[in-house]
């Protein structure tokens, strides 16, 4: 067992600087739509960083040149459907088939990308093959699943045998990212084995996989293991719980919190302690474990104190998430090709309020709202720019709808599968409305609709007050269609 553990603790080295990799994508089900390429900027907040985007042409094809400075998990997203792959620069060109998602799921419809002629030593080939081995280990048959549930000695033996097999199988593979992926996927599996005792297992995992090891911020398997290991750490360590809460809520002090955490044998390493703090305060913000303002203050202190750029970046992403779409924050910019084939950006609309609508032309509620918006447009378009974004699954449905509704005079365009636009505005259901002021700042990230929906009134009164502010002598005439 010691020998296996020693072999698994691989030599760590700096990740390679990448050359460019060309992605040739065939996606016949998504002609004319945007395809967006993202990576996770960090594996705590999972903030998405866009590498770029392009169109699927009329033949159902597109090309994109990926270049990142580290091996990366790249998400290929078209509308609500996405697949992912790994890019490390060793394979210069990929031919990829992007299948049509069969069922739309909230949070995204994941599909498995199909690769043509992948080299045997490509990182995707290696990870796919290894993951099949993991699935077989855990769920290959009913007996394996039973052993997993029962946590018996046979399960422990299977894990050890699995280690021996993968060490032998992949010993000649020259790919640090992949070896780390194997190491920490196995570590995460071993977290399931609590038959040896929870604390004993925690100590074993820490000494084998974390203690005196570098933090692999860009390896998704490592960060999955790290997050699962330390998630809830602040609220499960009896003896420290109240002291941690006191340091955060009463002292609002990272220094005091750090002194408390020094009592944990798992947090002697300053780098690990900082990352565990970031993870747990981020979790605590949404679960209400601590005062929200105190969390922000402690994280600000840590951001100034830390010398680790990754920690500074994660905290920046946390703060962005905390204030994202809050009233007064800057509204995300967007690019929209209108029905008149004009390209507009939000920044082009400054000087007027913007009423932004996301809708689906097949949704009867949205269609009803559009009819009411015609009257609102007539009354308030001098001071309010109306912008409607179609989020139909098929662009033809949207085009047919626009052709039949000539009365829609305001700026309207199709989102073309630009998932980042929906993500930026947190569009979870349709129709969805946002109100933005003249300076491009959010007034209402979840604005009222054109029609009243009990208990929420219509947006009409808000528009009336805007017009009243601009025209102090303006008076609404009850019963008048034009007012």
C-alpha positions as CSV (number, residue, x, y, z in Angstrom):
1,X,0.0,0.0,0.0
2,X,2.8,2.4,0.9
3,X,4.5,1.6,-2.5
4,X,1.3,2.4,-4.3
5,X,0.9,5.6,-2.4
6,X,4.4,6.6,-3.2
7,X,4.0,5.9,-6.9
8,X,0.7,7.9,-7.0
9,X,2.4,10.9,-5.5
10,X,3.8,12.0,-8.8
11,X,6.5,14.6,-9.4
12,X,4.8,17.9,-10.0
13,X,6.1,20.3,-12.6
14,X,5.0,23.5,-14.3
15,X,2.3,23.1,-16.9
16,X,3.3,23.5,-20.5
17,X,2.8,26.7,-22.4
18,X,0.4,25.9,-25.2
19,X,0.6,26.1,-28.9
20,X,-2.7,26.8,-30.8
21,X,-5.3,24.0,-31.4
22,X,-7.8,24.4,-34.3
23,X,-11.3,23.1,-33.6
24,X,-13.2,22.1,-36.7
25,X,-16.8,21.6,-35.6
26,X,-19.7,20.0,-37.5
27,X,-23.1,21.0,-36.0
28,X,-25.8,20.5,-38.6
29,X,-28.6,20.9,-36.1
30,X,-27.5,24.5,-35.2
31,X,-27.0,26.3,-38.6
32,X,-26.8,30.0,-38.2
33,X,-26.4,30.0,-34.4
34,X,-23.6,31.3,-32.3
35,X,-21.2,28.8,-30.8
36,X,-19.4,30.1,-27.7
37,X,-16.1,28.8,-26.3
38,X,-15.6,29.2,-22.6
39,X,-13.3,28.0,-19.8
40,X,-13.8,28.1,-16.1
41,X,-11.8,31.1,-14.8
42,X,-11.7,29.4,-11.4
43,X,-13.0,26.2,-9.9
44,X,-14.6,27.8,-6.8
45,X,-17.1,30.1,-8.4
46,X,-17.0,28.5,-11.8
47,X,-17.0,31.9,-13.4
48,X,-17.0,31.5,-17.1
49,X,-14.3,33.2,-19.2
50,X,-15.1,33.5,-22.8
51,X,-12.3,32.6,-25.3
52,X,-14.4,33.7,-28.2
53,X,-17.5,32.9,-30.3
54,X,-18.4,32.4,-34.0
55,X,-21.3,31.4,-36.2
56,X,-22.2,27.9,-37.4
57,X,-22.4,28.5,-41.2
58,X,-25.2,27.5,-43.6
59,X,-23.5,24.1,-44.1
60,X,-23.5,23.4,-40.3
61,X,-19.7,24.0,-39.8
62,X,-17.4,26.4,-38.1
63,X,-13.7,26.7,-37.0
64,X,-12.2,28.2,-33.9
65,X,-8.6,28.6,-32.9
66,X,-8.1,27.9,-29.2
67,X,-5.1,29.2,-27.4
68,X,-4.8,29.2,-23.6
69,X,-1.7,29.4,-21.4
70,X,-2.5,26.3,-19.5
71,X,-4.2,22.9,-20.2
72,X,-7.8,23.8,-20.1
73,X,-11.3,22.3,-20.0
74,X,-13.0,24.0,-22.9
75,X,-16.8,24.3,-23.0
76,X,-18.4,24.5,-26.4
77,X,-21.9,26.0,-26.0
78,X,-24.7,26.6,-28.4
79,X,-27.8,28.0,-26.8
80,X,-28.8,25.8,-23.9
81,X,-26.7,22.9,-25.1
82,X,-23.1,22.3,-24.3
83,X,-20.3,19.8,-24.5
84,X,-16.7,20.0,-23.2
85,X,-13.3,18.8,-24.2
86,X,-9.7,19.3,-23.0
87,X,-7.1,21.3,-24.9
88,X,-3.4,21.0,-24.0
89,X,-1.8,22.1,-27.3
90,X,-0.3,18.7,-28.2
91,X,-3.0,17.9,-30.7
92,X,-3.0,20.7,-33.3
93,X,-6.3,20.0,-34.9
94,X,-9.6,18.4,-33.9
95,X,-12.6,17.3,-36.0
96,X,-15.6,17.4,-33.7
97,X,-19.3,16.5,-34.3
98,X,-21.7,18.4,-32.0
99,X,-24.9,16.4,-31.7
100,X,-28.4,17.8,-31.2
101,X,-29.6,17.8,-27.6
102,X,-32.7,15.7,-27.2
103,X,-34.1,17.2,-24.0
104,X,-33.8,20.7,-22.7
105,X,-32.9,20.7,-19.0
106,X,-32.7,23.6,-16.7
107,X,-29.0,24.6,-16.2
108,X,-28.1,23.3,-19.6
109,X,-28.4,20.3,-21.8
110,X,-25.1,18.4,-21.9
111,X,-24.1,16.4,-24.9
112,X,-21.1,14.2,-25.5
113,X,-18.9,15.5,-28.3
114,X,-17.9,13.0,-31.0
115,X,-14.3,13.2,-32.1
116,X,-12.9,11.9,-35.4
117,X,-9.6,10.1,-35.5
118,X,-8.3,11.2,-32.0
119,X,-4.6,10.3,-31.4
120,X,-4.1,7.6,-28.8
121,X,-2.0,10.0,-26.7
122,X,-4.5,12.9,-26.9
123,X,-5.6,14.1,-23.6
124,X,-9.3,13.6,-24.5
125,X,-8.6,10.0,-25.5
126,X,-6.8,9.4,-22.2
127,X,-9.4,11.0,-20.0
128,X,-12.4,9.4,-21.7
129,X,-10.8,5.9,-21.4
130,X,-9.8,6.5,-17.8
131,X,-13.4,7.7,-17.0
132,X,-14.8,4.5,-18.5
133,X,-12.6,2.5,-16.2
134,X,-13.8,4.6,-13.2
135,X,-17.4,4.0,-14.1
136,X,-16.8,0.3,-14.4
137,X,-15.1,0.3,-11.0
138,X,-18.0,2.0,-9.3
139,X,-21.1,0.9,-11.3
140,X,-19.9,-1.9,-13.6
141,X,-22.4,-4.4,-12.1
142,X,-24.8,-4.7,-9.2
143,X,-22.2,-6.4,-7.0
144,X,-19.8,-3.5,-7.4
145,X,-22.6,-1.0,-6.6
146,X,-23.4,-3.1,-3.5
147,X,-19.8,-3.1,-2.3
148,X,-19.7,0.7,-2.8
149,X,-22.8,1.1,-0.7
150,X,-21.8,-1.4,2.0
151,X,-18.2,0.0,2.3
152,X,-16.8,-3.5,2.8
153,X,-13.2,-4.8,2.5
154,X,-13.9,-5.9,-1.0
155,X,-14.5,-2.3,-2.0
156,X,-11.2,-1.2,-0.4
157,X,-9.4,-4.1,-2.3
158,X,-11.0,-3.0,-5.6
159,X,-9.7,0.5,-5.1
160,X,-6.2,-0.7,-4.5
161,X,-6.3,-3.1,-7.4
162,X,-7.6,-0.2,-9.6
163,X,-4.6,1.9,-8.6
164,X,-2.2,-0.9,-9.6
165,X,-3.9,-1.3,-12.9
166,X,-3.9,2.4,-13.9
167,X,-0.2,2.8,-12.8
168,X,0.8,0.0,-15.1
169,X,-1.5,1.1,-17.9
170,X,-0.5,4.7,-18.0
171,X,3.1,4.6,-16.8
172,X,4.5,5.6,-20.2
173,X,2.1,8.5,-20.8
174,X,4.0,11.8,-20.8
175,X,1.3,14.2,-19.6
176,X,1.4,15.8,-16.2
177,X,-2.2,17.1,-16.4
178,X,-3.5,13.6,-17.1
179,X,-1.5,12.0,-14.3
180,X,-2.8,14.6,-11.8
181,X,-6.3,13.9,-13.1
182,X,-5.9,10.2,-12.4
183,X,-4.4,10.9,-8.9
184,X,-7.1,13.2,-7.7
185,X,-10.0,11.3,-9.3
186,X,-8.8,8.3,-7.3
187,X,-8.5,10.5,-4.2
188,X,-12.1,11.6,-4.6
189,X,-13.2,8.0,-4.9
190,X,-11.3,7.2,-1.6
191,X,-13.3,9.9,0.1
192,X,-16.3,7.5,-0.3
193,X,-14.5,4.9,1.7
194,X,-15.3,5.8,5.3
195,X,-15.3,2.3,6.7
196,X,-11.9,2.9,8.2
197,X,-13.4,5.8,10.2
198,X,-14.2,9.4,9.1
199,X,-11.4,11.1,11.0
200,X,-8.9,8.3,10.1
201,X,-9.9,8.6,6.5
202,X,-9.5,12.4,6.6
203,X,-6.0,12.1,7.9
204,X,-5.1,9.5,5.4
205,X,-6.4,11.6,2.5
206,X,-4.7,14.7,3.8
207,X,-1.3,13.1,4.2
208,X,-1.5,11.3,0.9
209,X,-2.9,13.9,-1.4
210,X,-2.7,17.4,0.2
211,X,0.0,17.8,2.8
212,X,3.2,19.4,1.3
213,X,1.7,19.2,-2.2
214,X,1.2,22.2,-4.5
215,X,-2.3,23.4,-5.2
216,X,-3.3,22.6,-8.8
217,X,-5.8,25.4,-9.4
218,X,-6.3,24.6,-13.1
219,X,-6.8,20.8,-12.8
220,X,-10.5,20.1,-12.5
221,X,-10.0,16.7,-10.8
222,X,-7.8,18.2,-8.1
223,X,-10.2,21.1,-7.4
224,X,-13.2,18.7,-7.3
225,X,-11.3,16.6,-4.7
226,X,-10.2,19.7,-2.7
227,X,-13.7,21.2,-2.7
228,X,-15.3,18.0,-1.6
229,X,-12.6,17.6,1.1
230,X,-12.9,21.0,2.6
231,X,-16.5,22.0,1.9
232,X,-18.4,22.7,5.1
233,X,-15.1,22.7,7.0
234,X,-16.0,25.8,9.0
235,X,-19.3,24.3,10.3
236,X,-18.2,20.8,11.0
237,X,-15.1,21.2,13.1
238,X,-16.4,20.9,16.6
239,X,-14.4,23.2,18.9
240,X,-13.7,25.7,16.2
241,X,-17.3,26.5,15.0
242,X,-18.1,29.2,17.5
243,X,-14.6,30.7,17.4
244,X,-14.8,31.0,13.6
245,X,-18.2,32.6,13.7
246,X,-17.0,35.0,16.4
247,X,-13.9,36.0,14.3
248,X,-16.1,36.6,11.2
249,X,-19.2,38.2,12.6
250,X,-17.9,40.0,15.7
251,X,-14.3,40.9,14.8
252,X,-14.8,41.1,11.0
253,X,-11.1,40.1,10.9
254,X,-9.2,37.7,8.7
255,X,-6.3,38.0,11.2
256,X,-8.4,36.7,14.0
257,X,-9.9,34.0,11.8
258,X,-6.4,32.9,10.7
259,X,-5.4,32.6,14.4
260,X,-8.4,30.3,15.0
261,X,-7.7,28.2,11.9
262,X,-4.1,27.7,13.0
263,X,-5.5,25.3,15.6
264,X,-6.5,22.9,12.9
265,X,-3.8,20.3,11.9
266,X,-5.2,20.4,8.3
267,X,-4.5,24.1,7.9
268,X,-0.9,24.6,8.9
269,X,0.0,25.4,5.3
270,X,-0.8,29.1,4.6
271,X,-1.8,28.6,1.0
272,X,-4.3,25.8,1.9
273,X,-5.6,27.8,4.8
274,X,-6.3,30.8,2.5
275,X,-8.1,28.7,-0.1
276,X,-10.2,26.9,2.5
277,X,-11.2,30.3,3.9
278,X,-12.2,31.5,0.5
279,X,-14.2,28.4,-0.2
280,X,-16.0,28.3,3.1
281,X,-16.8,32.1,3.3
282,X,-18.2,31.9,-0.3
283,X,-20.3,28.9,0.7
284,X,-21.3,30.7,4.0
285,X,-22.5,33.8,2.1
286,X,-25.3,31.9,0.3
287,X,-26.2,29.6,3.2
288,X,-26.4,32.5,5.7
289,X,-23.8,31.1,8.1
290,X,-22.3,34.5,8.7
291,X,-23.2,38.2,8.3
292,X,-22.9,39.0,4.6
293,X,-21.1,42.3,5.1
294,X,-18.7,40.7,7.5
295,X,-17.9,38.0,4.9
296,X,-17.1,40.7,2.3
297,X,-14.9,42.6,4.8
298,X,-12.9,39.5,5.7
299,X,-12.4,38.6,2.1
300,X,-11.3,42.1,1.3
301,X,-8.6,41.8,4.0
302,X,-7.5,38.5,2.7
303,X,-7.4,39.8,-0.9
304,X,-5.0,42.6,0.3
305,X,-2.9,40.3,2.4
306,X,-2.4,37.2,0.1
307,X,0.5,37.0,-2.3
308,X,-1.2,34.3,-4.4
309,X,-2.6,35.7,-7.6
310,X,-5.1,32.8,-8.0
311,X,-6.6,33.7,-4.6
312,X,-6.9,37.3,-5.6
313,X,-8.6,36.3,-8.8
314,X,-11.1,34.0,-7.0
315,X,-12.0,36.7,-4.6
316,X,-12.5,39.2,-7.4
317,X,-14.8,36.7,-9.1
318,X,-16.7,36.2,-5.8
319,X,-17.2,39.9,-5.5
320,X,-18.4,40.2,-9.1
321,X,-20.9,37.4,-8.4
322,X,-22.1,39.1,-5.2
323,X,-22.8,42.4,-7.0
324,X,-23.8,40.9,-10.4
325,X,-27.1,42.3,-11.5
326,X,-27.6,44.2,-8.4
327,X,-29.4,47.6,-8.8
328,X,-26.8,50.2,-9.6
329,X,-24.3,47.9,-11.1
330,X,-23.3,48.2,-14.7
331,X,-25.5,46.2,-17.0
332,X,-23.6,43.6,-19.1
333,X,-23.0,44.7,-22.7
334,X,-24.5,42.7,-25.5
335,X,-24.4,42.5,-29.3
336,X,-27.7,42.0,-31.1
337,X,-28.4,41.8,-34.9
338,X,-31.9,43.3,-35.3
339,X,-34.6,42.4,-37.7
340,X,-33.4,45.2,-39.8
341,X,-29.9,43.6,-39.9
342,X,-28.4,46.4,-37.8
343,X,-25.9,45.4,-35.1
344,X,-26.5,47.2,-31.8
345,X,-24.7,47.1,-28.5
346,X,-26.1,48.2,-25.1
347,X,-23.4,51.0,-25.0
348,X,-25.0,52.4,-28.2
349,X,-28.3,53.0,-26.4
350,X,-27.0,55.3,-23.6
351,X,-29.0,58.4,-23.2
352,X,-32.3,56.6,-22.9
353,X,-33.7,54.0,-20.5
354,X,-33.6,50.5,-21.9
355,X,-36.4,48.0,-21.4
356,X,-34.9,44.6,-22.3
357,X,-37.1,41.6,-23.0
358,X,-36.2,38.0,-23.5
359,X,-39.0,36.0,-25.0
360,X,-39.9,32.8,-27.0
361,X,-42.3,33.4,-29.9
362,X,-44.0,30.0,-29.1
363,X,-44.9,31.2,-25.6
364,X,-48.5,32.6,-25.5
365,X,-47.7,34.8,-22.4
366,X,-44.8,36.4,-24.2
367,X,-46.9,37.0,-27.3
368,X,-49.6,38.7,-25.2
369,X,-46.9,40.8,-23.6
370,X,-45.6,41.9,-27.0
371,X,-49.1,43.1,-27.9
372,X,-49.2,45.3,-24.8
373,X,-45.7,46.5,-25.5
374,X,-46.9,48.1,-28.7
375,X,-49.0,50.5,-26.7
376,X,-46.2,51.2,-24.2
377,X,-43.8,51.8,-27.1
378,X,-46.1,54.4,-28.6
379,X,-46.4,56.2,-25.3
380,X,-42.9,56.1,-24.0
381,X,-40.3,55.4,-26.8
382,X,-39.1,59.0,-26.6
383,X,-37.4,58.2,-23.3
384,X,-37.2,54.4,-23.3
385,X,-35.5,52.1,-25.8
386,X,-37.4,48.9,-26.2
387,X,-35.3,45.8,-27.1
388,X,-36.6,42.3,-27.5
389,X,-34.4,39.3,-27.8
390,X,-35.9,36.1,-29.3
391,X,-34.8,32.9,-27.5
392,X,-36.6,30.3,-29.7
393,X,-35.0,26.9,-30.2
394,X,-35.2,27.3,-34.0
395,X,-34.4,30.6,-35.6
396,X,-37.0,30.0,-38.4
397,X,-39.8,30.1,-35.8
398,X,-38.5,33.5,-34.7
399,X,-38.2,34.8,-38.2
400,X,-41.7,33.6,-39.2
401,X,-43.1,35.3,-36.1
402,X,-41.4,38.6,-36.9
403,X,-42.6,38.5,-40.5
404,X,-46.2,38.0,-39.3
405,X,-46.0,40.8,-36.7
406,X,-45.1,44.0,-38.7
407,X,-46.5,46.1,-35.9
408,X,-43.4,45.4,-33.8
409,X,-41.4,48.6,-34.5
410,X,-38.8,48.5,-31.8
411,X,-35.4,46.8,-31.9
412,X,-35.8,43.0,-32.1
413,X,-33.3,40.3,-32.8
414,X,-32.5,36.6,-32.3
415,X,-30.0,35.5,-29.7
416,X,-28.4,33.0,-32.1
417,X,-27.6,30.5,-29.3
418,X,-25.4,33.1,-27.4
419,X,-25.6,31.3,-24.1
420,X,-23.4,34.0,-22.4
421,X,-26.0,36.6,-23.1
422,X,-28.6,34.6,-21.2
423,X,-26.0,33.8,-18.5
424,X,-25.0,37.5,-18.1
425,X,-28.6,38.5,-17.5
426,X,-29.5,35.4,-15.4
427,X,-32.4,34.4,-17.7
428,X,-33.9,31.3,-16.1
429,X,-37.4,31.5,-17.5
430,X,-39.3,33.3,-20.3
431,X,-40.5,36.0,-20.7
432,X,-37.9,37.9,-18.7
433,X,-37.5,41.7,-18.4
434,X,-34.7,44.1,-17.3
435,X,-34.8,47.8,-16.9
436,X,-31.6,49.8,-17.4
437,X,-31.1,53.5,-16.9
438,X,-29.6,56.2,-19.2
439,X,-26.1,55.5,-17.9
440,X,-26.2,51.8,-18.6
441,X,-26.8,50.8,-15.0
442,X,-29.3,48.3,-13.8
443,X,-32.5,49.6,-12.2
444,X,-34.4,46.3,-12.1
445,X,-32.7,43.0,-13.0
446,X,-36.1,41.3,-12.7
447,X,-38.3,44.1,-14.0
448,X,-42.1,44.2,-14.2
449,X,-43.7,42.9,-17.4
450,X,-46.0,44.8,-19.7
451,X,-49.0,43.1,-18.2
452,X,-49.9,42.9,-14.5
453,X,-49.4,39.5,-13.0
454,X,-50.8,39.3,-9.5
455,X,-49.4,40.5,-7.1
456,X,-47.0,42.4,-9.4
457,X,-48.4,45.4,-11.3
458,X,-47.5,46.4,-14.9
459,X,-44.3,48.3,-15.9
460,X,-46.6,51.1,-17.1
461,X,-46.5,53.1,-13.9
462,X,-42.6,53.0,-13.9
463,X,-42.6,54.3,-17.5
464,X,-45.1,57.0,-16.6
465,X,-42.8,58.2,-13.7
466,X,-39.9,58.3,-16.2
467,X,-41.9,60.4,-18.6
468,X,-43.1,62.6,-15.8
469,X,-39.5,63.2,-14.7
470,X,-38.6,64.3,-18.2
471,X,-41.8,66.3,-18.8
472,X,-42.8,67.8,-15.5
473,X,-46.0,69.2,-17.0
474,X,-47.1,65.9,-18.4
475,X,-50.3,64.6,-17.0
476,X,-51.9,61.2,-17.7
477,X,-55.4,61.4,-19.1
478,X,-57.5,58.5,-17.7
479,X,-59.1,56.6,-20.5
480,X,-57.1,58.1,-23.2
481,X,-55.4,55.5,-25.5
482,X,-52.4,57.7,-26.3
483,X,-51.5,58.5,-22.6
